[in-house]
Amino acid sequence: MTLIVVDGFTGDQFLLDVGFVRAVDGGALFDRIARQLKASSAQVGMSDVMRLRSADIFRVYGIEKVPSPVETVQAAISQRSPVSIQALNEALKTIERQVEADEVIDALLDAVQHILGYANAVVLIHDAHRNCLTATGSIGYGPSGLGAEIAADDGLIGSAAKSGQTIKVSDMSRVRRFGEAIGSEQGGMEDATRNVVFPHLPMAMSQIAVPMATRGALTGVLFIESAERLAFREEDEAALEILARQAAAALRASEREASAIEPRQQAVEAPLVAAGREIRVHHHAFDDSIFVDGTYIVKGVAGALLRLMLERYLGEGRREFTNRELRLAAGARMPDIKDNLETRLLLLRRRLEEKPGPIRVVRVGRGRVALEVQGPLLLDKADDGD
């Protein structure tokens, strides 16, 4: 049997003399191909339709280069510098030294950009409470996409999270680009849908999703895309996996240390009457979504945390809170909340920073945040799921 193979980088063509060996329907190779097929088919909305039934194994007896009908080019990837082991080692040390969740995520994204040279990346944190992954940090995008959610088993990112394996799509020229079906015109509809549009590179040709896990526990997924075909070399993939594991371990350590900080004794104050215009905050109990003056901010655990802080601000005059007390208070309402409180507070802080409004949550120390409110506050609570 003869096959023709085209080099995706140069356009060079080769004839392969092959013979069928066997078909496999299980094992590591089959599973890897199946994951890649599922990820690619998800790009065209067919992840539930296309399914790998078997993979054929062939033995190659001969390879012959043949003239290409078009002019070939030198492989651009060969001109890229190899990953610097020294720089990678320094990046790992930098990530390990960080003590706050935002510092860990920023250090990871900085390494992706400056050591590996990729300009577009998103860090998504796993939310077991809602069975999704939430964008908590990003680089290279206009709208940051912070707060965008991906179902824990959806597409490239969900497949990587579910399998615990790195998954990449190397040439997207023949499939719909990720996020295209959403439409960028929906970017201004957050207030109506409570959904943030996931950031995407319009001309992305390569994408990779790397699980962030330590000791088998998933923390999140590092997602990167590039306008180049076949952008992610094997050494890039290995370096990204090393960085992602280090970031996952650092986030776990940050969570443990912050949760151990004891609350300070605070004098009980009278409810505050702040100067300025009235601020109306609306909380929807069915999804814990928060709106400030009609502008959607956040939902899920992050929304529940903001509601808790606002209630204590109004009832007790409280401004400062520790992660530990917020964890205990949130756990009383949502018993299955176990971890990632630090990253949920980070998402809340960053979403409030992105929205030019009168409420802020700022970090004031290790494992401590403070609430800033610029006006008299009215908190509405809707429990009817409207």
N, C-alpha and C positions, 0 to 999 in steps of 0.2 A: 504494500500500500504506500502511496506517495502523498505527502502533505506539503503545502507551501506555507511558510511562516514569514511574517513581515516584522522587522524590527521597529518597535513603536517609537524609538528615538530618531533613527536615521533614515528609515524607509527602505533599508536593505532587505532583499528577499533571499530566502533559502528553501531549497527542496530537501525534504527529509524522507528517507527510505525507512519505513517503520513496519513493525509486525505486531499484531494484537497479542497481548499476554493474558489479561483477565479483566473482569469487571468487578468492582468492589462497591458494596452498599453500606459500609460501616468503617470505623477506624479513624485515626487522626487525620489522614489525608482527605478522606471523604467528608469528615466534619468541617475541615477548613474550607473546602470548595463549597460546601452547602451554605456556610455562613457568608461567604463572598457572594454567592448567587442571591441569597436572601437580601443582603445589603444593596446589591445592584438593582434587583427587581423592585425594591422599596422606592427607588428613585422615580419609577414610573407608576407607582401605586399598585403594583402587582405582587407584593410580598406574600399574600395569601393565595396566589394563583400559581406562581412558578415554584416548583419544588424539585430538588435533585433526587432522582431515584437510584442512579448508579454513576460511577466514574470509571471510565475505561483506561486501562494501563497499557502503554505500547513500549516496545523496545526499539530504540533507534539504531539502525544498522549503517546509515551513512548520511552525511550532510554535504550539500553542494550549493554554493552561492550562485545565484542567477542574476542576470542583468535586470535592473528595475526600470519600469516604463517611465519613471520620473527621476529627476535629479535627486540624489541622496545628499544628506548633510552630515557633518561630523556631530556625534552625539553631544548635545549640550550638557548632559549630566556629567560627562567626563571632565568638564572644565570647572565643576564645583569643587571647592575645597573639602577635604575629608573632615569629619567631626574631630575637633581637638579634644583629646582625652584630658589634658590639663584643664582646659576651660570647662569641660563637663564636670570634672571633679570639683572645681571651684563653685560651680552652680549648685552642686549637691550640698556642699558645705553651707552655702548661703541659705538654701531652703531649710536645712536642718537648724540653722541658728534662729530662724524666725519664731516668734512666740505668739503672734496674733494671726487669725485666719486670713485677714486681708493681706498681710505681709507674705504669708506662704503662697497664696494664689498669685500675687503680683510677682514674686520671685520666680515662680514656675513659668508664667507667661513671658517674663523678661528673658529667661533662658531659651525658650522656644524661638523668640525673635532674634536674639543677639548671638546665640551659639549655633543654632540650626538654620537661622535665616528665614524663618517663616513669619509672614506679617499678619496673618489672619488666624486667630485661635480663640476658642471659648472653653472655659472650665465650667462644667455642669456638676452640681452636687446632688447626690442621690437622696431622695425624699421617700423613705419607706412608708411614711404615714399616708402619702397620696399616690404611691407607686409611680413616681415620675422622676425625672432629672431636671433640675432648674439651673438656668444659666446664672452664674454668680460672679463671673469675671470674664472679660473679653478684651482683645486688642484688634485693631485694624478695621473696625467697622464704624460707619456713621452713627446710626442708632445702635447703641451698645447691645441691645437685646437682653439686658439684665432683667430677670424675672420670666423670661420665655421658658416654656416647659416642653419636654419631650417625654412621651409615654415610655415606661421602663422596658418595653419590649418592641419599640417602634424603630424601624429603619436601621441605619448604620450605627447610630449612637446607642439605641436600645439593644441592638444585637451584641454590641461590645460589652455593655453592662450586664446583660443576661448570661453571656457565655464566659465572661472574664478573659476574653481573648481580644487582641488587637485586630481590627478589621479595616481594610482600606479599599477604596475604589480608585484605580489608577488612570482611567481614561473615561471621562464622562461625556465625550463628544457625541455619543449615540444614545444617551439617556437624559431624561429631564433632570436639570440641576436641582439639588436639594433646596426645598423651600419655594420653588418656582410656582407650585400650585397655590401657595398661600397668597401670593401677590403682594408686591410692595405697597400697593395702594391702600392696603388694610392697616398700614402702620399707625394711622391716626384713630383707629377704632378701639383702642384699649378701654376707654370709658364705657363703651357699649358691650364689649365682649368679655372683659376681664382677662383677656389673653394678650400677651406681648408677642409680637412677631419675632421669630427666631432670626438672628443675624445670618446673612449669607453673602458670599462673594458671587456676583452675577455671572462672571465668566469662569467659575471654578471648573477645573478639569480633573483635579485629584483631591480626595478627601481621606482622612484617617481618623479613627476613633480609638483611643487608648484608655483602657480601664485604669482607674486610680484605686488601687486596692492594697491592703496590707493584711497578711495572715488570713487570706480568704475573705476578708470583710470589705465590701465595696463602699468606697467613699464618694466616688464620682467618675466622670469621664472627661478626658482631655480630647477636644475635637479641633482638628486643624484642616485647613483647605488651602489649595494653591491653584493659580491660573495655569501652571505647567502640567503637561501630561507626564505620568510616571514620575511624579515629583519626589516620592518618598522612597529612598534607597533602604536597603536592609540595615545599614549602619544607622540611618536616621531613625528607623523604627525601633531599633534596640536602644538608642539613646533616649528616645521619647518614653519608652517603657521604664527605663531606669529613673528618669526624672519624675514620671507619674507616680511610681512606687514611693519615692522619697517624699513627694508632696503629700501623698495619702498618709504616710507615717507621721509627718509633721503636723498635719491637721488633727489626727487622732491625739497626738501628744498635747496640742494646744487645747483641745476640748477637755481632756482630763485635768490639765492644770487650771484652766479657767473655772471649771465646775467645783474645784476644791476651795476657792476663795470665799471666805466668810463675809456675810453682809456687815457693814458698819452699823453701829447703833446711831439711829437718826431720830432727832426730836420730831414728835408728831406736830405738824403744822396745820393751821386752818386752811380749808380749801382756798386756792388762789383766785384772785380776781385780777387778771392781767389787763394791761392797757392795750388799745388797738382795736381793730375791727374784729367782729365775731368770726370764729372759725368753726365750721360745721363738719364734723367727722361722722361718717355713716359706716356702720359695721354690719355685714351680712353674716349671720351665724352659720348658714348652711355650707359656706365654703371659706369662712373667715376672711372674706375680702374687705378691704378698707378703702374708702373714698374720702378725700379731703377736699371740701368745697367742690364736690362733684367730679374731682379728678381721681381716676383709679390709681392706687399706689401699689398694693401687693395683696396676696391672699395666702391661704394655708397657714402653717405654723407662724410664719413671719407676721401675718396679719393678726393672729391671736396674741402674739407677744406685744404688738403695738397697742392692742385693745387693753391688755393687762396694765401696761405702763400708764395709759391715759386714765384708766379707772382709778389707779392709785394717786395719780397726779391730781385728779379732781377731788377724790375723797379724803386724801391725807396730806396733800401738798408735796408729795414725794417727787423728786427730780432724778435722783441717782438710783441705779439698780445694779445688782450683780448677776452674772450668768447663773449662779447657783440658785438664787431665789426665783429667777424667772423660769428656770428648768422645773423647780418644784411646783410653782404655780401653774405652769402649762401642763405638767404631768397630771395634776389633779383634774384637769378638764379633758386631757387627751392622754390616757394612761400608756398608750403604745409609743409615746415620744421618748426615745432613749438617747439619741446622739445628734450630732450636727447642729446643736443649738448655736454654736459660734458662727457657723456659716449662714444660718438663717437670720441672725442678727446683722451679719454683714450685708446680706441681700436687702434687708429692711433699710439699713443706713444708706446704702448706695442708691436705692430707689427713691428715697426721700431727697437725696442730694440731686438726683437727676430732675426732679420735679420742683420748679421754683415756687415752693409753698411756705407756709408759716410754721411748719413743724419739722424738727430735725432730731435725730438720735445720733449722738456723738460719743466717741470713745474717750473716757477720762482716766483710764488706768487699766492695769491688767485685769481682765475679766469684769470690767465695770463700764457701764454706759450711762449717759445722762440724757434726759429729755429736754428739748428746748421748744417752747411754745410762744409764739409772738402774737398774743391776743387772747381774749376770753374764749373759752372752749365749750362747745356743745356737742356731746356724744350721743348719737342716735343708734339704737340697737334694733335690728330687724331680725326676728327669729322665724319668720314665716317663709323663708326661702325665696323671697321676691328678688 
